[in-house]
């Protein structure tokens, strides 16, 4: 289950990166930054849940998750 989640997140980052390097406008940059932040949030969650729990994991996860979704929604209005 966790492998599928990371795989789909990597796929979205890849597609957003392709669009950014092809078009290079504010819309695609916002998508790329948002998906990259969601990937960081997923990685932090997986590391803290399965490998090495650390105290700030919930704060880092929440900040990256919120900022990633904010940037993706922001791209809808650009």
N, C-alpha and C positions, 0 to 999 in steps of 0.2 A: 504494500500500500504506500509506504513512504517512498519507495523507488519510483512508483508511478507519479506521485506528486512532484518529486524533483525533476523527473523526466518531462512532464508537461510544462513545468515552470521554465526549464532550460529551453524547451521548444518555443515558448512565448518570447523569451529574451532573444533567441536567435532570429525569429521573424521580425521582431521590433528592431533589432540591429540591422537586418537587411533593408528594411524600409528606411531607416535613418541614413544609412550610407548611400542609398539610392536617391532619396529625395532631399534630405538634409534641411528640413524646416523645423519650426518650433513644435509643430504637432508630433512629428516623429521623434524628436528629442525627448519630449515629455513622455511618450510611450516607452522609449528605451530606458529612461531613468526610472520610471515607475516599475517596469518589469524587473529591472536590475535590483531595485530595493526589495521587491517581493522575493526575489531569489536569495538575497542576503537574509531576509527574515526567515525564510524556510530553512536555510542552512544553520542559522543560529538556533532555531527551534530543534532541528534534528541533532545538532551537536549537544545541546544542553539536555535533551531528552534521552538520547541513547549512549552518548560517549562521556562527556565531561560536564556535569551540572555546575553552573556558576551563578552567583547571586544576581548579576545584572542581566541575565538572559531574558527575563520577561520584559524589562524596560526596553532593551535593544530590539526585541521582537516586535513589541507594540509600536515603537517609533518608526521602524522600517515598514511595518505593515500599513500603518496609517498613512505615512508619506507616500508609499508606493501606490496605494489606492487613490490618494488625493491627486497625484500626477496623472494617473490614467484617466480619472474623471475630468481633470483639467484639460486633457487633450481633446475631449469631446466638445469643448467650448471654444477651441482655438480655430 
